[in-house]
């Protein structure tokens, strides 16, 4: 089939239809491209970036050489966060023939081609080798032996970040215990799955920056990069001025986003970030206007890849999570299998560059199924294949 080149009109229509590039191209072979490109359904929202699909949905592990020089995610950088397959690590191996517990799941993920994993805690089923709780020095040594056995590297963990400030000695001790575990596992990074604060107020983000700077300094002494993983709310606009409310809090914004303010207030030598690319696109959909200090309404479109480009070395990790468009959900997207949605990963990875620095972790929050017990692992395999298939545009 002749290679079909997307136009901006194609991109806009496909985004509105909520279909991926492969399905769109198959449709275009049956009808005239001009008819498909016509804006029958209206233009895409002004705050949505043009999408061109996953850039390839081929199967296989891409261990060969064809097109290898154009790959966007090198083989040794292809990872997955274990939250995606949490049902498998938590499954009773005595009651199922499916991979169960950390060791068998590691073996399966390595078979698909993955080279990296990110933990979401260290718990598994009690009947799996090592027992239920591997959050200890002994447990970390066991996990490390299995990672080494299957050629996997641990790149991070969504673990313990103290909620209190100032830090108590008990919190510091627990934090240092997690750093020790991270070092045994061979991690370069350790973090959390939540935003630094859920507040919209500048004063609270100042406190969060102070706490993360202090924790990051401790982590740095242990040789670990401390990172925060963020959802859509962190990209909302900071309330930092204008009339005060009854509690004396600001009600309007200068137009700076909360996470951008956090980036400015934290030490780039000690505090790092993991962008969940799906939630960043949800933020693009949700947070595109703000009320300025003078009361006027202003538009400011969020560009996820642009934020990374401006702070590239502060983003060692990504969550590679996909979605289809849903204008009725309030979030703009429904989560789905990586590489089968409309988020333009080919353009995103091409723009941010530094492919030998960034570590994308495939994630799908809703991969486990109560009716198809092998679904999360099947989706993990599809996610790997689609991550491996991403190529630069010619």
NUKOLFI-68560 format. One record per residue (C-alpha): x, y, z; residue in three letters. Coordinates in steps of 0.25 Angstrom, whole numbers, padded with zeros to 4 digits, always signed. Layout:
BEGIN
<X:X&Y:Y&Z:Z&residuo:ala>
...
This chain:
BEGIN
<X:+0000&Y:+0000&Z:+0000&residuo:unk>
<X:+0005&Y:+0014&Z:-0003&residuo:unk>
<X:+0010&Y:+0022&Z:+0009&residuo:unk>
<X:-0001&Y:+0031&Z:+0013&residuo:unk>
<X:+0003&Y:+0045&Z:+0018&residuo:unk>
<X:-0006&Y:+0051&Z:+0028&residuo:unk>
<X:-0011&Y:+0066&Z:+0026&residuo:unk>
<X:-0015&Y:+0075&Z:+0037&residuo:unk>
<X:-0029&Y:+0073&Z:+0033&residuo:unk>
<X:-0028&Y:+0058&Z:+0034&residuo:unk>
<X:-0022&Y:+0059&Z:+0048&residuo:unk>
<X:-0033&Y:+0068&Z:+0052&residuo:unk>
<X:-0044&Y:+0059&Z:+0047&residuo:unk>
<X:-0038&Y:+0046&Z:+0052&residuo:unk>
<X:-0037&Y:+0053&Z:+0066&residuo:unk>
<X:-0052&Y:+0056&Z:+0066&residuo:unk>
<X:-0055&Y:+0042&Z:+0061&residuo:unk>
<X:-0047&Y:+0036&Z:+0072&residuo:unk>
<X:-0040&Y:+0026&Z:+0064&residuo:unk>
<X:-0025&Y:+0023&Z:+0062&residuo:unk>
<X:-0016&Y:+0025&Z:+0050&residuo:unk>
<X:-0016&Y:+0010&Z:+0046&residuo:unk>
<X:-0032&Y:+0010&Z:+0045&residuo:unk>
<X:-0032&Y:+0024&Z:+0038&residuo:unk>
<X:-0022&Y:+0020&Z:+0028&residuo:unk>
<X:-0030&Y:+0007&Z:+0024&residuo:unk>
<X:-0042&Y:+0016&Z:+0022&residuo:unk>
<X:-0035&Y:+0025&Z:+0013&residuo:unk>
<X:-0031&Y:+0014&Z:+0004&residuo:unk>
<X:-0046&Y:+0012&Z:+0001&residuo:unk>
<X:-0050&Y:+0026&Z:-0002&residuo:unk>
<X:-0045&Y:+0039&Z:-0007&residuo:unk>
<X:-0035&Y:+0046&Z:+0003&residuo:unk>
<X:-0042&Y:+0059&Z:+0000&residuo:unk>
<X:-0055&Y:+0054&Z:+0005&residuo:unk>
<X:-0049&Y:+0048&Z:+0017&residuo:unk>
<X:-0042&Y:+0061&Z:+0020&residuo:unk>
<X:-0054&Y:+0070&Z:+0019&residuo:unk>
<X:-0058&Y:+0076&Z:+0032&residuo:unk>
<X:-0072&Y:+0070&Z:+0032&residuo:unk>
<X:-0071&Y:+0068&Z:+0047&residuo:unk>
<X:-0065&Y:+0081&Z:+0050&residuo:unk>
<X:-0051&Y:+0085&Z:+0054&residuo:unk>
<X:-0044&Y:+0079&Z:+0066&residuo:unk>
<X:-0044&Y:+0088&Z:+0078&residuo:unk>
<X:-0034&Y:+0099&Z:+0078&residuo:unk>
<X:-0027&Y:+0093&Z:+0091&residuo:unk>
<X:-0024&Y:+0079&Z:+0084&residuo:unk>
<X:-0011&Y:+0077&Z:+0077&residuo:unk>
<X:-0012&Y:+0070&Z:+0064&residuo:unk>
<X:-0011&Y:+0055&Z:+0065&residuo:unk>
<X:-0005&Y:+0045&Z:+0055&residuo:unk>
<X:-0006&Y:+0032&Z:+0063&residuo:unk>
<X:+0004&Y:+0023&Z:+0069&residuo:unk>
<X:+0013&Y:+0023&Z:+0057&residuo:unk>
<X:+0012&Y:+0008&Z:+0055&residuo:unk>
<X:+0005&Y:-0004&Z:+0061&residuo:unk>
<X:+0013&Y:-0016&Z:+0057&residuo:unk>
<X:+0015&Y:-0028&Z:+0064&residuo:unk>
<X:+0028&Y:-0035&Z:+0068&residuo:unk>
<X:+0039&Y:-0031&Z:+0077&residuo:unk>
<X:+0047&Y:-0023&Z:+0067&residuo:unk>
<X:+0060&Y:-0030&Z:+0070&residuo:unk>
<X:+0064&Y:-0029&Z:+0055&residuo:unk>
<X:+0071&Y:-0018&Z:+0048&residuo:unk>
<X:+0061&Y:-0013&Z:+0038&residuo:unk>
<X:+0057&Y:+0002&Z:+0041&residuo:unk>
<X:+0065&Y:+0001&Z:+0054&residuo:unk>
<X:+0072&Y:+0014&Z:+0052&residuo:unk>
<X:+0059&Y:+0022&Z:+0052&residuo:unk>
<X:+0053&Y:+0016&Z:+0065&residuo:unk>
<X:+0048&Y:+0026&Z:+0075&residuo:unk>
<X:+0049&Y:+0017&Z:+0087&residuo:unk>
<X:+0062&Y:+0009&Z:+0087&residuo:unk>
<X:+0060&Y:-0006&Z:+0092&residuo:unk>
<X:+0067&Y:-0004&Z:+0105&residuo:unk>
<X:+0058&Y:+0008&Z:+0108&residuo:unk>
<X:+0045&Y:+0000&Z:+0107&residuo:unk>
<X:+0038&Y:-0002&Z:+0120&residuo:unk>
<X:+0025&Y:-0004&Z:+0127&residuo:unk>
<X:+0020&Y:+0000&Z:+0141&residuo:unk>
<X:+0016&Y:-0012&Z:+0149&residuo:unk>
<X:+0003&Y:-0005&Z:+0153&residuo:unk>
<X:-0002&Y:-0009&Z:+0139&residuo:unk>
<X:-0001&Y:-0024&Z:+0142&residuo:unk>
<X:-0004&Y:-0023&Z:+0157&residuo:unk>
<X:-0015&Y:-0034&Z:+0156&residuo:unk>
<X:-0004&Y:-0043&Z:+0151&residuo:unk>
<X:+0006&Y:-0040&Z:+0162&residuo:unk>
<X:-0005&Y:-0041&Z:+0172&residuo:unk>
<X:-0011&Y:-0054&Z:+0167&residuo:unk>
<X:-0010&Y:-0067&Z:+0175&residuo:unk>
<X:+0000&Y:-0077&Z:+0167&residuo:unk>
<X:-0007&Y:-0089&Z:+0174&residuo:unk>
<X:-0020&Y:-0085&Z:+0167&residuo:unk>
<X:-0016&Y:-0081&Z:+0153&residuo:unk>
<X:-0008&Y:-0086&Z:+0142&residuo:unk>
<X:-0006&Y:-0071&Z:+0138&residuo:unk>
<X:+0007&Y:-0064&Z:+0141&residuo:unk>
<X:+0006&Y:-0060&Z:+0156&residuo:unk>
<X:+0015&Y:-0053&Z:+0166&residuo:unk>
<X:+0027&Y:-0044&Z:+0163&residuo:unk>
<X:+0036&Y:-0055&Z:+0157&residuo:unk>
<X:+0027&Y:-0061&Z:+0147&residuo:unk>
<X:+0022&Y:-0047&Z:+0143&residuo:unk>
<X:+0036&Y:-0043&Z:+0141&residuo:unk>
<X:+0039&Y:-0055&Z:+0132&residuo:unk>
<X:+0026&Y:-0052&Z:+0124&residuo:unk>
<X:+0029&Y:-0038&Z:+0122&residuo:unk>
<X:+0044&Y:-0041&Z:+0118&residuo:unk>
<X:+0038&Y:-0051&Z:+0108&residuo:unk>
<X:+0030&Y:-0040&Z:+0101&residuo:unk>
<X:+0043&Y:-0031&Z:+0100&residuo:unk>
<X:+0042&Y:-0022&Z:+0112&residuo:unk>
<X:+0056&Y:-0018&Z:+0118&residuo:unk>
<X:+0051&Y:-0009&Z:+0129&residuo:unk>
<X:+0040&Y:-0009&Z:+0140&residuo:unk>
<X:+0035&Y:+0002&Z:+0149&residuo:unk>
<X:+0030&Y:-0003&Z:+0163&residuo:unk>
<X:+0017&Y:+0001&Z:+0169&residuo:unk>
<X:+0020&Y:-0004&Z:+0182&residuo:unk>
<X:+0026&Y:-0018&Z:+0186&residuo:unk>
<X:+0014&Y:-0026&Z:+0190&residuo:unk>
<X:+0009&Y:-0039&Z:+0183&residuo:unk>
<X:+0001&Y:-0051&Z:+0186&residuo:unk>
<X:+0005&Y:-0058&Z:+0199&residuo:unk>
<X:+0007&Y:-0072&Z:+0192&residuo:unk>
<X:+0016&Y:-0066&Z:+0182&residuo:unk>
<X:+0031&Y:-0068&Z:+0184&residuo:unk>
<X:+0036&Y:-0059&Z:+0195&residuo:unk>
<X:+0023&Y:-0057&Z:+0201&residuo:unk>
<X:+0013&Y:-0045&Z:+0201&residuo:unk>
<X:+0022&Y:-0034&Z:+0205&residuo:unk>
<X:+0036&Y:-0031&Z:+0199&residuo:unk>
<X:+0038&Y:-0017&Z:+0204&residuo:unk>
<X:+0050&Y:-0021&Z:+0212&residuo:unk>
<X:+0065&Y:-0022&Z:+0209&residuo:unk>
<X:+0063&Y:-0037&Z:+0208&residuo:unk>
<X:+0051&Y:-0036&Z:+0199&residuo:unk>
<X:+0059&Y:-0026&Z:+0190&residuo:unk>
<X:+0071&Y:-0035&Z:+0189&residuo:unk>
<X:+0061&Y:-0046&Z:+0184&residuo:unk>
<X:+0054&Y:-0037&Z:+0174&residuo:unk>
<X:+0068&Y:-0033&Z:+0169&residuo:unk>
<X:+0072&Y:-0047&Z:+0167&residuo:unk>
<X:+0059&Y:-0049&Z:+0158&residuo:unk>
<X:+0061&Y:-0036&Z:+0150&residuo:unk>
<X:+0075&Y:-0041&Z:+0147&residuo:unk>
<X:+0071&Y:-0055&Z:+0144&residuo:unk>
<X:+0061&Y:-0049&Z:+0133&residuo:unk>
<X:+0070&Y:-0038&Z:+0128&residuo:unk>
<X:+0061&Y:-0027&Z:+0134&residuo:unk>
<X:+0065&Y:-0014&Z:+0140&residuo:unk>
<X:+0057&Y:-0006&Z:+0151&residuo:unk>
<X:+0056&Y:+0008&Z:+0148&residuo:unk>
<X:+0047&Y:+0014&Z:+0159&residuo:unk>
<X:+0036&Y:+0012&Z:+0169&residuo:unk>
<X:+0023&Y:+0019&Z:+0173&residuo:unk>
<X:+0026&Y:+0018&Z:+0188&residuo:unk>
<X:+0027&Y:+0025&Z:+0201&residuo:unk>
<X:+0028&Y:+0040&Z:+0201&residuo:unk>
<X:+0025&Y:+0046&Z:+0215&residuo:unk>
<X:+0012&Y:+0054&Z:+0216&residuo:unk>
<X:+0016&Y:+0063&Z:+0227&residuo:unk>
<X:+0025&Y:+0075&Z:+0228&residuo:unk>
<X:+0034&Y:+0078&Z:+0234&residuo:unk>
<X:+0039&Y:+0064&Z:+0233&residuo:unk>
<X:+0039&Y:+0055&Z:+0245&residuo:unk>
<X:+0051&Y:+0046&Z:+0249&residuo:unk>
<X:+0042&Y:+0034&Z:+0247&residuo:unk>
<X:+0038&Y:+0039&Z:+0233&residuo:unk>
<X:+0053&Y:+0041&Z:+0229&residuo:unk>
<X:+0056&Y:+0027&Z:+0234&residuo:unk>
<X:+0045&Y:+0021&Z:+0226&residuo:unk>
<X:+0050&Y:+0029&Z:+0214&residuo:unk>
<X:+0064&Y:+0025&Z:+0215&residuo:unk>
<X:+0059&Y:+0010&Z:+0216&residuo:unk>
<X:+0053&Y:+0012&Z:+0203&residuo:unk>
<X:+0065&Y:+0018&Z:+0197&residuo:unk>
<X:+0073&Y:+0006&Z:+0202&residuo:unk>
<X:+0063&Y:-0004&Z:+0195&residuo:unk>
<X:+0064&Y:+0005&Z:+0182&residuo:unk>
<X:+0079&Y:+0003&Z:+0182&residuo:unk>
<X:+0078&Y:-0012&Z:+0184&residuo:unk>
<X:+0069&Y:-0012&Z:+0172&residuo:unk>
<X:+0078&Y:-0004&Z:+0164&residuo:unk>
<X:+0069&Y:+0007&Z:+0162&residuo:unk>
<X:+0073&Y:+0021&Z:+0157&residuo:unk>
<X:+0060&Y:+0027&Z:+0161&residuo:unk>
<X:+0050&Y:+0027&Z:+0173&residuo:unk>
<X:+0037&Y:+0034&Z:+0174&residuo:unk>
<X:+0022&Y:+0034&Z:+0176&residuo:unk>
<X:+0009&Y:+0033&Z:+0168&residuo:unk>
<X:+0003&Y:+0046&Z:+0173&residuo:unk>
<X:+0005&Y:+0061&Z:+0171&residuo:unk>
<X:+0013&Y:+0069&Z:+0181&residuo:unk>
<X:+0001&Y:+0075&Z:+0186&residuo:unk>
<X:-0014&Y:+0075&Z:+0182&residuo:unk>
<X:-0015&Y:+0090&Z:+0185&residuo:unk>
<X:-0017&Y:+0101&Z:+0175&residuo:unk>
<X:-0010&Y:+0112&Z:+0184&residuo:unk>
<X:+0004&Y:+0118&Z:+0183&residuo:unk>
<X:+0007&Y:+0117&Z:+0198&residuo:unk>
<X:+0004&Y:+0102&Z:+0198&residuo:unk>
<X:+0013&Y:+0099&Z:+0186&residuo:unk>
<X:+0024&Y:+0107&Z:+0193&residuo:unk>
<X:+0023&Y:+0097&Z:+0204&residuo:unk>
<X:+0023&Y:+0085&Z:+0195&residuo:unk>
<X:+0035&Y:+0091&Z:+0188&residuo:unk>
<X:+0042&Y:+0092&Z:+0201&residuo:unk>
<X:+0039&Y:+0078&Z:+0205&residuo:unk>
<X:+0043&Y:+0072&Z:+0192&residuo:unk>
<X:+0056&Y:+0080&Z:+0192&residuo:unk>
<X:+0059&Y:+0074&Z:+0205&residuo:unk>
<X:+0055&Y:+0060&Z:+0201&residuo:unk>
<X:+0063&Y:+0061&Z:+0188&residuo:unk>
<X:+0075&Y:+0065&Z:+0195&residuo:unk>
<X:+0075&Y:+0052&Z:+0204&residuo:unk>
<X:+0072&Y:+0044&Z:+0192&residuo:unk>
<X:+0084&Y:+0050&Z:+0184&residuo:unk>
<X:+0093&Y:+0046&Z:+0195&residuo:unk>
<X:+0088&Y:+0032&Z:+0193&residuo:unk>
<X:+0091&Y:+0033&Z:+0178&residuo:unk>
<X:+0076&Y:+0033&Z:+0174&residuo:unk>
<X:+0068&Y:+0043&Z:+0166&residuo:unk>
<X:+0055&Y:+0046&Z:+0174&residuo:unk>
<X:+0043&Y:+0049&Z:+0164&residuo:unk>
<X:+0028&Y:+0052&Z:+0165&residuo:unk>
<X:+0018&Y:+0046&Z:+0156&residuo:unk>
<X:+0007&Y:+0056&Z:+0152&residuo:unk>
<X:-0008&Y:+0055&Z:+0148&residuo:unk>
<X:-0016&Y:+0066&Z:+0141&residuo:unk>
<X:-0019&Y:+0075&Z:+0153&residuo:unk>
<X:-0004&Y:+0078&Z:+0154&residuo:unk>
<X:-0005&Y:+0085&Z:+0141&residuo:unk>
<X:-0016&Y:+0094&Z:+0145&residuo:unk>
<X:-0014&Y:+0109&Z:+0147&residuo:unk>
<X:-0008&Y:+0114&Z:+0160&residuo:unk>
<X:-0016&Y:+0123&Z:+0169&residuo:unk>
<X:-0006&Y:+0134&Z:+0172&residuo:unk>
<X:-0013&Y:+0148&Z:+0172&residuo:unk>
<X:-0026&Y:+0156&Z:+0170&residuo:unk>
<X:-0036&Y:+0158&Z:+0180&residuo:unk>
<X:-0035&Y:+0150&Z:+0193&residuo:unk>
<X:-0047&Y:+0141&Z:+0197&residuo:unk>
<X:-0053&Y:+0140&Z:+0211&residuo:unk>
<X:-0041&Y:+0132&Z:+0216&residuo:unk>
<X:-0031&Y:+0142&Z:+0211&residuo:unk>
<X:-0027&Y:+0133&Z:+0199&residuo:unk>
<X:-0024&Y:+0138&Z:+0185&residuo:unk>
<X:-0035&Y:+0135&Z:+0174&residuo:unk>
<X:-0029&Y:+0138&Z:+0161&residuo:unk>
<X:-0016&Y:+0134&Z:+0153&residuo:unk>
<X:-0004&Y:+0140&Z:+0146&residuo:unk>
<X:-0005&Y:+0129&Z:+0136&residuo:unk>
<X:+0006&Y:+0120&Z:+0142&residuo:unk>
<X:+0003&Y:+0105&Z:+0143&residuo:unk>
<X:+0004&Y:+0099&Z:+0157&residuo:unk>
<X:+0015&Y:+0089&Z:+0152&residuo:unk>
<X:+0023&Y:+0100&Z:+0145&residuo:unk>
<X:+0023&Y:+0108&Z:+0158&residuo:unk>
<X:+0028&Y:+0095&Z:+0165&residuo:unk>
<X:+0039&Y:+0093&Z:+0154&residuo:unk>
<X:+0044&Y:+0107&Z:+0157&residuo:unk>
<X:+0044&Y:+0105&Z:+0172&residuo:unk>
<X:+0051&Y:+0092&Z:+0172&residuo:unk>
<X:+0066&Y:+0089&Z:+0171&residuo:unk>
<X:+0068&Y:+0083&Z:+0157&residuo:unk>
<X:+0080&Y:+0075&Z:+0163&residuo:unk>
<X:+0071&Y:+0068&Z:+0173&residuo:unk>
<X:+0056&Y:+0068&Z:+0169&residuo:unk>
<X:+0051&Y:+0061&Z:+0156&residuo:unk>
<X:+0038&Y:+0058&Z:+0149&residuo:unk>
<X:+0031&Y:+0047&Z:+0142&residuo:unk>
<X:+0021&Y:+0052&Z:+0132&residuo:unk>
<X:+0008&Y:+0043&Z:+0130&residuo:unk>
<X:+0006&Y:+0047&Z:+0116&residuo:unk>
<X:-0009&Y:+0043&Z:+0116&residuo:unk>
<X:-0012&Y:+0052&Z:+0128&residuo:unk>
<X:-0004&Y:+0063&Z:+0122&residuo:unk>
<X:-0013&Y:+0062&Z:+0109&residuo:unk>
<X:-0025&Y:+0062&Z:+0119&residuo:unk>
<X:-0020&Y:+0075&Z:+0125&residuo:unk>
<X:-0018&Y:+0081&Z:+0111&residuo:unk>
<X:-0033&Y:+0078&Z:+0109&residuo:unk>
<X:-0038&Y:+0083&Z:+0122&residuo:unk>
<X:-0028&Y:+0095&Z:+0126&residuo:unk>
<X:-0028&Y:+0104&Z:+0114&residuo:unk>
<X:-0034&Y:+0117&Z:+0120&residuo:unk>
<X:-0031&Y:+0125&Z:+0133&residuo:unk>
<X:-0036&Y:+0137&Z:+0140&residuo:unk>
<X:-0025&Y:+0147&Z:+0141&residuo:unk>
<X:-0022&Y:+0157&Z:+0152&residuo:unk>
<X:-0031&Y:+0168&Z:+0146&residuo:unk>
<X:-0043&Y:+0158&Z:+0144&residuo:unk>
<X:-0041&Y:+0156&Z:+0129&residuo:unk>
<X:-0042&Y:+0142&Z:+0123&residuo:unk>
<X:-0030&Y:+0138&Z:+0116&residuo:unk>
<X:-0026&Y:+0126&Z:+0107&residuo:unk>
<X:-0013&Y:+0118&Z:+0109&residuo:unk>
<X:-0012&Y:+0105&Z:+0102&residuo:unk>
<X:-0004&Y:+0094&Z:+0109&residuo:unk>
<X:+0007&Y:+0087&Z:+0101&residuo:unk>
<X:+0012&Y:+0075&Z:+0108&residuo:unk>
<X:+0024&Y:+0072&Z:+0099&residuo:unk>
<X:+0027&Y:+0087&Z:+0100&residuo:unk>
<X:+0028&Y:+0086&Z:+0115&residuo:unk>
<X:+0038&Y:+0075&Z:+0114&residuo:unk>
<X:+0046&Y:+0081&Z:+0103&residuo:unk>
<X:+0048&Y:+0093&Z:+0112&residuo:unk>
<X:+0052&Y:+0085&Z:+0124&residuo:unk>
<X:+0057&Y:+0072&Z:+0117&residuo:unk>
<X:+0067&Y:+0067&Z:+0127&residuo:unk>
<X:+0057&Y:+0068&Z:+0138&residuo:unk>
<X:+0048&Y:+0057&Z:+0131&residuo:unk>
<X:+0056&Y:+0044&Z:+0132&residuo:unk>
<X:+0043&Y:+0036&Z:+0132&residuo:unk>
<X:+0030&Y:+0036&Z:+0125&residuo:unk>
<X:+0017&Y:+0028&Z:+0126&residuo:unk>
<X:+0013&Y:+0024&Z:+0112&residuo:unk>
<X:-0002&Y:+0023&Z:+0113&residuo:unk>
<X:-0012&Y:+0024&Z:+0102&residuo:unk>
<X:-0026&Y:+0028&Z:+0100&residuo:unk>
<X:-0038&Y:+0030&Z:+0091&residuo:unk>
<X:-0046&Y:+0043&Z:+0090&residuo:unk>
<X:-0058&Y:+0045&Z:+0098&residuo:unk>
<X:-0064&Y:+0059&Z:+0098&residuo:unk>
<X:-0075&Y:+0055&Z:+0108&residuo:unk>
<X:-0066&Y:+0050&Z:+0119&residuo:unk>
<X:-0061&Y:+0063&Z:+0125&residuo:unk>
<X:-0046&Y:+0059&Z:+0122&residuo:unk>
<X:-0046&Y:+0058&Z:+0107&residuo:unk>
<X:-0041&Y:+0044&Z:+0107&residuo:unk>
<X:-0044&Y:+0030&Z:+0111&residuo:unk>
<X:-0032&Y:+0021&Z:+0115&residuo:unk>
<X:-0028&Y:+0010&Z:+0106&residuo:unk>
<X:-0017&Y:+0000&Z:+0101&residuo:unk>
<X:-0004&Y:+0007&Z:+0097&residuo:unk>
<X:-0003&Y:+0009&Z:+0082&residuo:unk>
<X:-0018&Y:+0008&Z:+0079&residuo:unk>
<X:-0022&Y:+0022&Z:+0083&residuo:unk>
<X:-0021&Y:+0035&Z:+0077&residuo:unk>
<X:-0010&Y:+0042&Z:+0086&residuo:unk>
<X:+0001&Y:+0045&Z:+0076&residuo:unk>
<X:+0013&Y:+0038&Z:+0082&residuo:unk>
<X:+0021&Y:+0038&Z:+0069&residuo:unk>
<X:+0021&Y:+0053&Z:+0069&residuo:unk>
<X:+0023&Y:+0054&Z:+0084&residuo:unk>
<X:+0035&Y:+0046&Z:+0085&residuo:unk>
<X:+0041&Y:+0052&Z:+0072&residuo:unk>
<X:+0039&Y:+0066&Z:+0079&residuo:unk>
<X:+0045&Y:+0063&Z:+0092&residuo:unk>
<X:+0057&Y:+0056&Z:+0086&residuo:unk>
<X:+0068&Y:+0050&Z:+0096&residuo:unk>
<X:+0063&Y:+0036&Z:+0093&residuo:unk>
<X:+0075&Y:+0030&Z:+0100&residuo:unk>
<X:+0072&Y:+0038&Z:+0113&residuo:unk>
<X:+0057&Y:+0037&Z:+0115&residuo:unk>
<X:+0050&Y:+0024&Z:+0120&residuo:unk>
<X:+0036&Y:+0022&Z:+0115&residuo:unk>
<X:+0028&Y:+0012&Z:+0124&residuo:unk>
<X:+0015&Y:+0006&Z:+0117&residuo:unk>
<X:+0003&Y:+0008&Z:+0126&residuo:unk>
<X:-0011&Y:+0005&Z:+0126&residuo:unk>
<X:-0019&Y:+0007&Z:+0139&residuo:unk>
<X:-0031&Y:-0001&Z:+0134&residuo:unk>
<X:-0024&Y:-0013&Z:+0128&residuo:unk>
<X:-0028&Y:-0024&Z:+0138&residuo:unk>
<X:-0041&Y:-0031&Z:+0136&residuo:unk>
<X:-0050&Y:-0039&Z:+0145&residuo:unk>
<X:-0055&Y:-0047&Z:+0133&residuo:unk>
<X:-0042&Y:-0048&Z:+0125&residuo:unk>
<X:-0032&Y:-0052&Z:+0135&residuo:unk>
<X:-0020&Y:-0051&Z:+0125&residuo:unk>
<X:-0024&Y:-0038&Z:+0119&residuo:unk>
<X:-0014&Y:-0029&Z:+0126&residuo:unk>
<X:-0003&Y:-0037&Z:+0121&residuo:unk>
<X:-0009&Y:-0037&Z:+0107&residuo:unk>
<X:-0010&Y:-0022&Z:+0107&residuo:unk>
<X:+0005&Y:-0021&Z:+0113&residuo:unk>
<X:+0009&Y:-0029&Z:+0101&residuo:unk>
<X:+0002&Y:-0021&Z:+0091&residuo:unk>
<X:+0007&Y:-0008&Z:+0098&residuo:unk>
<X:+0021&Y:-0013&Z:+0096&residuo:unk>
<X:+0019&Y:-0017&Z:+0081&residuo:unk>
<X:+0014&Y:-0003&Z:+0079&residuo:unk>
<X:+0025&Y:+0004&Z:+0087&residuo:unk>
<X:+0035&Y:-0003&Z:+0079&residuo:unk>
<X:+0028&Y:+0000&Z:+0065&residuo:unk>
<X:+0029&Y:+0015&Z:+0067&residuo:unk>
<X:+0038&Y:+0021&Z:+0057&residuo:unk>
<X:+0042&Y:+0035&Z:+0053&residuo:unk>
<X:+0034&Y:+0042&Z:+0041&residuo:unk>
<X:+0041&Y:+0041&Z:+0028&residuo:unk>
